[in-house]
Amino acid sequence: MDITIKINGIELTAPKGTTILQAARMANIEIPTLCYLKDINEIGACRLCVVEAKEGPRPAKLVAACVYPISNGMEVVTNSPKVIACRKKNLELLLSNHNRACLSCVRSGKCELQTLCREYGVEEGKYDGVKTPSTIDDSAAHMIRDNSKCILCRRCSAVCEKVQGVHVIGANERGFKTYIGSAFDMGLGDTSCVSCGQCIAVCPTGALHEKEYIDDVLAAIADPTK
């Protein structure tokens, strides 16, 4: 059964059960996301996909497009001043608990968070305050985990569990203390991690990245005894 809705005044039809985000992408209408991975991580955590949705005579309300199903006659606006202000504030709040050493970050220039902040004209440091304590885990042979750059999107833990079936990382603690880690705070090198790198591939920031040995190689090349 198909349902007819309007997105930004454009009428379109989509199957029952389709989310607003899926319907928008069918019509090539862009809605930003950070935590969303199709069929893997659809949890509405980052709230960057927020849109205004009006159903029947009720006033329009802000909803997370990635988890909100469409209904017949629904009218959606993806770019109203209210929506843009909400997305900008969400980005500013994410940055308030984020290590903003972007120039030295391996993801600089291809970081999804950085790209969205630039697009929405985010003010750096607007909500600065206490930050979640974090440490760098370099115990694994293939990667480094830096939770000071983690935005808790959970894409890494979702792909680890649902795609690789390993499930060695996940959300620990609750509320402001929440962080992504292994059971019993073990380093990744001490877990059953299989070094597949899928978590690195889906991380939207520099929280997970490959280890590199470029400096060692350059030193070996410059060593006259070798």
C-alpha positions as a Markdown table, in Angstrom:
| # | Residue | x | y | z |
|---|---|---|---|---|
| 1 | Met | 0.0 | 0.0 | 0.0 |
| 2 | Asp | 1.4 | 3.4 | -1.1 |
| 3 | Ile | 1.1 | 6.5 | 1.0 |
| 4 | Thr | 1.0 | 10.0 | -0.5 |
| 5 | Ile | 2.8 | 12.9 | 1.3 |
| 6 | Lys | 4.4 | 16.2 | 0.6 |
| 7 | Ile | 8.0 | 17.1 | 1.3 |
| 8 | Asn | 8.8 | 20.8 | 0.8 |
| 9 | Gly | 5.7 | 21.1 | -1.3 |
| 10 | Ile | 6.6 | 18.2 | -3.6 |
| 11 | Glu | 4.0 | 15.4 | -3.7 |
| 12 | Leu | 5.3 | 11.9 | -3.7 |
| 13 | Thr | 4.2 | 8.4 | -2.8 |
| 14 | Ala | 6.1 | 5.7 | -0.9 |
| 15 | Pro | 5.2 | 2.3 | 0.7 |
| 16 | Lys | 3.6 | 2.1 | 4.1 |
| 17 | Gly | 6.2 | 1.9 | 6.8 |
| 18 | Thr | 8.7 | 4.1 | 5.0 |
| 19 | Thr | 10.4 | 6.7 | 7.2 |
| 20 | Ile | 10.5 | 10.4 | 6.3 |
| 21 | Leu | 14.2 | 10.1 | 5.6 |
| 22 | Gln | 13.8 | 7.2 | 3.2 |
| 23 | Ala | 10.9 | 9.0 | 1.4 |
| 24 | Ala | 13.0 | 12.2 | 1.1 |
| 25 | Arg | 15.9 | 10.2 | -0.4 |
| 26 | Met | 13.6 | 8.6 | -2.9 |
| 27 | Ala | 12.8 | 12.1 | -4.1 |
| 28 | Asn | 16.5 | 13.2 | -4.0 |
| 29 | Ile | 15.8 | 15.6 | -1.1 |
| 30 | Glu | 18.8 | 15.9 | 1.2 |
| 31 | Ile | 18.3 | 15.5 | 5.0 |
| 32 | Pro | 21.6 | 15.5 | 7.0 |
| 33 | Thr | 22.4 | 12.6 | 9.3 |
| 34 | Leu | 25.3 | 11.5 | 11.6 |
| 35 | Cys | 24.2 | 8.4 | 13.4 |
| 36 | Tyr | 22.1 | 6.8 | 10.6 |
| 37 | Leu | 23.2 | 3.7 | 8.8 |
| 38 | Lys | 20.5 | 2.1 | 6.7 |
| 39 | Asp | 19.3 | -1.2 | 8.1 |
| 40 | Ile | 22.2 | -1.2 | 10.7 |
| 41 | Asn | 21.8 | 1.9 | 12.9 |
| 42 | Glu | 18.4 | 3.6 | 12.8 |
| 43 | Ile | 18.1 | 5.0 | 16.3 |
| 44 | Gly | 17.5 | 8.8 | 16.0 |
| 45 | Ala | 20.3 | 9.5 | 18.4 |
| 46 | Cys | 22.0 | 12.6 | 16.9 |
| 47 | Arg | 18.8 | 14.4 | 15.9 |
| 48 | Leu | 20.5 | 16.0 | 12.9 |
| 49 | Cys | 17.8 | 14.6 | 10.7 |
| 50 | Val | 15.1 | 16.6 | 12.5 |
| 51 | Val | 12.3 | 18.0 | 10.2 |
| 52 | Glu | 8.9 | 19.6 | 10.7 |
| 53 | Ala | 6.0 | 17.2 | 10.1 |
| 54 | Lys | 2.3 | 18.1 | 10.0 |
| 55 | Glu | -0.3 | 15.4 | 10.3 |
| 56 | Gly | -4.0 | 16.4 | 9.9 |
| 57 | Pro | -5.2 | 19.5 | 11.8 |
| 58 | Arg | -2.6 | 19.3 | 14.4 |
| 59 | Pro | 0.3 | 21.8 | 14.4 |
| 60 | Ala | 3.6 | 20.8 | 12.8 |
| 61 | Lys | 6.1 | 19.2 | 15.2 |
| 62 | Leu | 9.8 | 18.5 | 15.1 |
| 63 | Val | 10.6 | 14.8 | 14.5 |
| 64 | Ala | 13.6 | 12.7 | 13.7 |
| 65 | Ala | 13.2 | 11.8 | 10.1 |
| 66 | Cys | 15.2 | 8.6 | 10.2 |
| 67 | Val | 12.8 | 6.8 | 12.6 |
| 68 | Tyr | 9.5 | 8.6 | 12.0 |
| 69 | Pro | 7.1 | 6.8 | 9.6 |
| 70 | Ile | 5.1 | 8.6 | 7.0 |
| 71 | Ser | 1.3 | 8.8 | 7.1 |
| 72 | Asn | -1.2 | 9.7 | 4.5 |
| 73 | Gly | -1.5 | 13.4 | 3.8 |
| 74 | Met | 1.6 | 14.2 | 5.9 |
| 75 | Glu | 3.3 | 17.5 | 5.0 |
| 76 | Val | 7.0 | 17.7 | 5.8 |
| 77 | Val | 9.4 | 20.7 | 5.7 |
| 78 | Thr | 13.1 | 19.9 | 5.8 |
| 79 | Asn | 14.6 | 23.5 | 5.6 |
| 80 | Ser | 12.4 | 25.8 | 7.7 |
| 81 | Pro | 14.2 | 28.4 | 10.0 |
| 82 | Lys | 13.1 | 26.3 | 13.0 |
| 83 | Val | 14.6 | 23.1 | 11.6 |
| 84 | Ile | 17.9 | 24.9 | 10.6 |
| 85 | Ala | 18.1 | 26.5 | 14.1 |
| 86 | Cys | 17.5 | 23.1 | 15.8 |
| 87 | Arg | 20.2 | 21.3 | 13.7 |
| 88 | Lys | 22.7 | 24.1 | 14.4 |
| 89 | Lys | 22.0 | 23.9 | 18.2 |
| 90 | Asn | 22.5 | 20.1 | 18.1 |
| 91 | Leu | 25.8 | 20.5 | 16.4 |
| 92 | Glu | 26.9 | 23.2 | 18.9 |
| 93 | Leu | 26.0 | 20.8 | 21.7 |
| 94 | Leu | 28.0 | 18.0 | 20.1 |
| 95 | Leu | 31.0 | 20.3 | 19.8 |
| 96 | Ser | 30.8 | 21.3 | 23.5 |
| 97 | Asn | 32.0 | 17.8 | 24.4 |
| 98 | His | 34.3 | 17.3 | 21.4 |
| 99 | Asn | 38.1 | 17.5 | 21.1 |
| 100 | Arg | 38.3 | 20.3 | 18.4 |
| 101 | Ala | 42.0 | 19.8 | 17.5 |
| 102 | Cys | 40.8 | 19.5 | 13.9 |
| 103 | Leu | 44.1 | 20.6 | 12.1 |
| 104 | Ser | 46.0 | 17.6 | 13.6 |
| 105 | Cys | 43.1 | 15.2 | 13.2 |
| 106 | Val | 43.4 | 12.4 | 10.6 |
| 107 | Arg | 39.8 | 13.1 | 9.4 |
| 108 | Ser | 40.2 | 16.8 | 8.9 |
| 109 | Gly | 38.7 | 17.7 | 5.5 |
| 110 | Lys | 36.6 | 14.5 | 5.4 |
| 111 | Cys | 35.0 | 14.6 | 8.8 |
| 112 | Glu | 31.2 | 14.4 | 8.6 |
| 113 | Leu | 30.8 | 16.5 | 11.8 |
| 114 | Gln | 33.2 | 19.2 | 10.5 |
| 115 | Thr | 31.4 | 19.3 | 7.1 |
| 116 | Leu | 28.0 | 19.8 | 8.8 |
| 117 | Cys | 29.3 | 22.4 | 11.2 |
| 118 | Arg | 30.7 | 24.4 | 8.3 |
| 119 | Glu | 27.5 | 24.1 | 6.4 |
| 120 | Tyr | 25.4 | 25.3 | 9.3 |
| 121 | Gly | 27.7 | 28.1 | 10.4 |
| 122 | Val | 28.2 | 26.6 | 13.8 |
| 123 | Glu | 29.8 | 28.8 | 16.5 |
| 124 | Glu | 32.7 | 27.0 | 18.2 |
| 125 | Gly | 32.7 | 27.0 | 22.0 |
| 126 | Lys | 29.2 | 28.3 | 22.5 |
| 127 | Tyr | 28.2 | 25.7 | 25.1 |
| 128 | Asp | 31.7 | 24.8 | 26.4 |
| 129 | Gly | 31.8 | 23.4 | 29.9 |
| 130 | Val | 32.7 | 20.1 | 31.6 |
| 131 | Lys | 33.8 | 17.4 | 29.2 |
| 132 | Thr | 33.4 | 13.6 | 29.5 |
| 133 | Pro | 36.8 | 12.2 | 30.7 |
| 134 | Ser | 38.4 | 10.1 | 27.9 |
| 135 | Thr | 41.6 | 8.2 | 27.2 |
| 136 | Ile | 43.3 | 7.0 | 24.0 |
| 137 | Asp | 43.3 | 3.3 | 23.5 |
| 138 | Asp | 46.2 | 2.2 | 21.3 |
| 139 | Ser | 46.3 | -1.4 | 22.5 |
| 140 | Ala | 45.2 | -2.9 | 19.2 |
| 141 | Ala | 47.7 | -3.6 | 16.5 |
| 142 | His | 45.7 | -1.9 | 13.7 |
| 143 | Met | 43.8 | 1.1 | 15.1 |
| 144 | Ile | 43.6 | 3.9 | 17.7 |
| 145 | Arg | 40.4 | 4.8 | 19.6 |
| 146 | Asp | 40.2 | 8.4 | 20.8 |
| 147 | Asn | 36.9 | 8.9 | 22.7 |
| 148 | Ser | 37.6 | 12.6 | 23.0 |
| 149 | Lys | 36.4 | 12.8 | 19.4 |
| 150 | Cys | 33.5 | 10.4 | 19.8 |
| 151 | Ile | 29.9 | 11.8 | 19.3 |
| 152 | Leu | 28.2 | 8.6 | 20.6 |
| 153 | Cys | 26.5 | 8.0 | 17.2 |
| 154 | Arg | 26.9 | 4.2 | 17.9 |
| 155 | Arg | 27.7 | 3.4 | 14.2 |
| 156 | Cys | 30.8 | 1.6 | 15.3 |
| 157 | Ser | 29.1 | -0.7 | 17.8 |
| 158 | Ala | 26.2 | -1.3 | 15.4 |
| 159 | Val | 28.4 | -2.5 | 12.5 |
| 160 | Cys | 30.5 | -4.6 | 15.0 |
| 161 | Glu | 27.4 | -6.4 | 16.2 |
| 162 | Lys | 25.1 | -6.6 | 13.2 |
| 163 | Val | 27.6 | -6.9 | 10.3 |
| 164 | Gln | 30.7 | -8.6 | 11.8 |
| 165 | Gly | 28.9 | -10.4 | 14.6 |
| 166 | Val | 31.7 | -9.7 | 17.0 |
| 167 | His | 30.2 | -7.2 | 19.4 |
| 168 | Val | 33.3 | -6.1 | 21.3 |
| 169 | Ile | 32.4 | -2.5 | 21.7 |
| 170 | Gly | 29.3 | -0.7 | 22.9 |
| 171 | Ala | 27.9 | 2.1 | 25.1 |
| 172 | Asn | 29.0 | 2.0 | 28.7 |
| 173 | Glu | 27.6 | 4.0 | 31.6 |
| 174 | Arg | 24.6 | 6.3 | 31.2 |
| 175 | Gly | 23.8 | 10.0 | 30.7 |
| 176 | Phe | 26.7 | 12.4 | 30.5 |
| 177 | Lys | 29.1 | 9.7 | 31.6 |
| 178 | Thr | 28.2 | 7.5 | 28.5 |
| 179 | Tyr | 31.2 | 6.4 | 26.4 |
| 180 | Ile | 31.9 | 3.8 | 23.8 |
| 181 | Gly | 34.2 | 1.0 | 25.1 |
| 182 | Ser | 34.8 | -2.7 | 25.6 |
| 183 | Ala | 33.5 | -4.9 | 28.4 |
| 184 | Phe | 35.2 | -4.3 | 31.7 |
| 185 | Asp | 37.1 | -1.4 | 30.1 |
| 186 | Met | 39.5 | -3.7 | 28.4 |
| 187 | Gly | 41.7 | -2.3 | 25.6 |
| 188 | Leu | 40.7 | -3.5 | 22.1 |
| 189 | Gly | 44.0 | -5.4 | 22.0 |
| 190 | Asp | 42.7 | -7.6 | 24.9 |
| 191 | Thr | 39.3 | -8.4 | 23.4 |
| 192 | Ser | 38.1 | -10.7 | 20.6 |
| 193 | Cys | 38.4 | -7.9 | 18.1 |
| 194 | Val | 39.2 | -9.4 | 14.7 |
| 195 | Ser | 40.9 | -6.2 | 13.3 |
| 196 | Cys | 38.4 | -6.0 | 10.4 |
| 197 | Gly | 38.3 | -2.2 | 10.4 |
| 198 | Gln | 34.6 | -1.9 | 9.8 |
| 199 | Cys | 34.2 | 0.4 | 12.8 |
| 200 | Ile | 36.8 | 2.7 | 11.3 |
| 201 | Ala | 35.1 | 2.8 | 8.0 |
| 202 | Val | 31.8 | 4.0 | 9.5 |
| 203 | Cys | 33.1 | 6.4 | 12.1 |
| 204 | Pro | 32.0 | 9.9 | 11.1 |
| 205 | Thr | 34.8 | 11.7 | 13.1 |
| 206 | Gly | 38.4 | 11.0 | 14.1 |
| 207 | Ala | 37.4 | 8.9 | 17.1 |
| 208 | Leu | 38.6 | 5.7 | 15.3 |
| 209 | His | 41.5 | 5.6 | 12.9 |
| 210 | Glu | 44.1 | 3.3 | 11.5 |
| 211 | Lys | 47.6 | 3.1 | 13.0 |
| 212 | Glu | 50.2 | 4.4 | 10.6 |
| 213 | Tyr | 54.0 | 3.9 | 10.5 |
| 214 | Ile | 54.9 | 6.6 | 8.1 |
| 215 | Asp | 57.4 | 8.2 | 10.5 |
| 216 | Asp | 59.2 | 4.9 | 11.0 |
| 217 | Val | 59.4 | 4.4 | 7.2 |
| 218 | Leu | 60.8 | 7.9 | 6.7 |
| 219 | Ala | 63.3 | 7.4 | 9.5 |
| 220 | Ala | 64.4 | 4.1 | 7.9 |
| 221 | Ile | 64.8 | 5.8 | 4.4 |
| 222 | Ala | 66.9 | 8.6 | 5.9 |
| 223 | Asp | 69.1 | 6.2 | 7.9 |
| 224 | Pro | 72.4 | 6.0 | 6.0 |
| 225 | Thr | 73.2 | 2.6 | 7.6 |
| 226 | Lys | 70.3 | 1.0 | 5.8 |
